[in-house]
């Protein structure tokens, strides 16, 4: 939430070329849509660490952590869209935990789901793979 406020307060302080702002808008939209889709598929309680069945459909077909991919895309897009150096730096810093948290979550998932999660993690990448036909 602070990155949103920072972007609004510092909007346009470092004007970027339109060829960066427009992709920023698209990344921000795509990231938010992916995060919302993930929440709809997974459910809020599961996203907060509740017990649930292993989900491997929807965005989880291409990523074991689509919500983090969505957050990272949205943060990058927000930083570009606001044309703010401070927001870009804050967004990049906010992405670091999103890249590290799966390393902590995966042993827990392996403990909870065992071989089912192990097989899933061998076929689906941690962050993203383009769908194959």
Residue pairs with C-beta under 8 A, 6 or more apart in sequence:
2 90
3 75
3 78
3 87
3 90
3 91
3 94
4 78
6 84
6 86
6 87
6 90
7 78
7 79
7 81
7 82
7 84
7 87
8 82
10 82
10 84
10 85
10 86
10 87
11 82
11 83
11 84
12 82
12 83
12 84
13 83
13 84
13 85
13 86
14 83
14 84
14 85
15 83
16 24
16 80
16 83
20 80
21 80
21 81
21 83
23 77
23 80
24 76
24 77
24 78
24 79
24 80
24 81
24 82
25 77
25 81
26 77
27 73
27 74
27 76
27 77
27 80
28 73
28 74
28 77
28 78
28 81
29 77
30 70
30 73
30 74
30 77
31 69
31 70
31 71
31 72
31 73
31 74
31 75
31 76
31 77
32 70
32 74
33 70
34 59
34 66
34 67
34 69
34 70
34 73
35 66
35 67
35 70
35 71
35 74
36 70
37 58
37 59
37 66
37 70
38 47
38 58
38 59
38 60
38 66
38 67
38 70
39 47
39 67
40 58
41 55
41 57
41 58
41 59
41 60
42 52
42 55
42 60
42 67
43 52
45 52
46 52
46 55
47 67
51 112
54 109
54 113
54 116
54 117
54 120
56 120
56 124
58 66
59 66
60 66
60 124
61 124
61 131
62 124
62 125
62 128
62 129
62 130
62 131
63 69
63 124
63 125
63 126
63 127
63 128
63 129
64 102
64 106
64 120
64 121
64 124
64 125
64 126
64 127
65 102
65 126
65 127
66 128
68 98
68 99
68 101
68 102
68 127
69 127
69 128
71 95
71 98
72 95
72 98
72 99
75 91
75 92
75 94
75 95
76 91
76 95
78 87
78 91
79 87
79 88
79 90
79 91
79 92
80 88
102 126
102 127
106 121
106 126
109 117
110 117
110 118
110 121
113 120
